[in-house]
């Protein structure tokens, strides 16, 4: 009689195990252990809940010889419902930040404004250990730049989440999973890395984990000193009503960044009983930075003849204090799969910024043409987040159905006080046009119900999430206020069918939302230079996206996906003419509709035991349609993205990693973005009985990772190129200490949300 593996389970500390979602049929139970003899039962006829009683295993009495096993864990793993980046074992992640690791992921792009796109779509929800990061754009990018890759175990990229997850994130979820030790006793590692590009990068870190019986404690500290630059060259033209050029500005901007980041994490899990776990995790991120800018600009006529120059020197001193604490509780109610999880979270983000700008004006003969403009800004921001959630799992064994239900409430308060002073005359004169005090409050209440069932070949999941959103924005200077209160339903579902042993088909659908951030809603202007500013838009509506995806899997290795989505009220960040002559403003606006089509194919390539290659080819077409700023937009383009991640085993102690990415031309609203490609190369050597790891990584080896784009709408056009310090060689030395003692499968707290069981 042929046998095949149906399911694997682990015993808990009391020796109890349970199989759930097993179809009716006849089964054999076997055990596997290095400490006990193998056990194999007779045929078990399963048609109802069955208690197998006590199973006694005889201990083994022999001594194991030392065994050396060498294997490559690929940087990228394509799974049925998500893409996984195995950061902890990646050579090319050495000395990198979390943002730089994401840039290497298939289908991920980061534009000149630090907005993250996944498979050509913006609106990505970023989480850390299952917790939402309440930031977007440059704020989110700065936070990810301050996080070292040495803290990260893996990154999950989920394109169609179930109703258990927040409905936010139109293009999916990026969940960054931080390291936690699992072995008994004291374990840890120390890492020292130094990188050199145009500027230096220094990144030491310490990770500790102590596990003894019922208690597990983990601690990490990471220091990151980074010096970077950004070079931005742009050419702007302005047009009259006949679409004739009237003049423009040419920019040559250079920014240098010096940041010191301290990132600490402390947490513990405790088994009150074998079935009850309580835990906490506290995180702190403290950043001090200095940004120097040198912006040279010339004003030109329609014939590109200069009419004058100005040079803005800027010095921005930035400080950031982010802290959060999570309390979690997990209770396994019985051996049939009933489970209760609860989380309580509090986070506080404090940001301070002092801005000094000095603008000198010159005529075509380089003579000073008017009094220098000196601007000083004192910007303070506070963000408080409180949330709780409860999740419950209830299998209905007679029906073979698993029910999941939960509730969640969150409260956010953002308080931004911005004061700008004109110091051109040597005095502090408040500039009310640039100053503002904006208070934003948001309360989201949610509930969800999810049901799943698995048959021999068919699996199904259906869910519904309800979210009520209450927001209030108040601008103290002019007493402007806006209130919103809306309730929406977000259904999601999945059907999978195993055609045979080699082919699987699945189709998923979901409805999701992307709300504008408080910064996008805040109407005050942010000074960039005398002719460039940015402002929020309090009239922005949230985006709503309906998505569908068909997935085919061949031999559990080759994955093909075909998808379609439509977004209503798509939020675009647009540069457009401002009220002052030859000036522009950057702000968010709602576009009527965005249609998105995608086709992707993932295929591995393995040569013996020495090469493990994961490759993803993605083709997509996005069409923007609507009318913005007196300009009709009906624009789309077929785009192609290819990513190849290759792990090469040279010998038992030496390995290499080669990652390449290529993106063709794409579009974002009115903007056409040029193609880009880059290659990262890494080498790793294991020393001292594999306790010491020496790694070298060269990122953007050919210095090709740059952004070039152009935009055109009524009255205005611009072409720009952005370069950063992307080509960096990094040398890292890490030492791993502590035993490799055996450990039972570690249970995580309810807040960890890693218990994602399909079906």
Secondary structure, 3 states (H helix, E strand, C coil): CCCCCCCCCCCCCCCCCCCCCCCCEEECCECCCCCECCCECCCEEECCCCCCCCCCCCECCCCCCCCCCCCCCCCEEECCCCEEECCCCCCCCCCCEHHHHHHCCCCEEECCCCCEEECCECCCEEEECCEECCCCHHHHHHHHHCCEHHHEEEEEEECCCCCCCCCECCCCEEEEEECCCCCCEEEEEEEEEEEECCCEEEEEEEEEEEEECCEEEEEEEEEEEEEEEEEEEEEEEEECCCCCEEEEEEEEEEEEEEEEEEEEEEEEEEEEECCEEEEEEEEEEEEEEEEEEEEEEEEECCCCCEEEEEEEEEEEEEEEEEEEEEEEEEEECCCCCCEEEEEEEEEEEEEEEEEEEEEEEECCCCCEEEEEEEEEEEEEEEEEEEEEEEEEEEEEHHHCEEEEEEEEEEEEEEEEEEEEEECCCCCCEECCCCCEEEEEEEEEEEEEEEEEEECCCEEEEEEEEEEEEEEEEEECCCCEEEEEEEEEEEEEEEEEEECCCCEEEEEEEEEEEECCCHHHHCCCEEEEECCEEEECCCCCCCEEEEEEEEEEEECCCEEEEEEEEEEEEEEEEEEEECCCCCCEEEEEEEEEEEEEEEEEEEEEEEECCCEEEEEEEEEEEEEEEEEECCEEEEEEEEEEEEEEEEEEEEECCEEEEEEEEEECCEEECCEEECCEEEEEEEEEEEECCCCEEEEEEEECCCCCCCEEEEEEECCEEEEEEEEECCCEEEEEEEEEEECCCCCCCCCCCHHHCCCCCCC
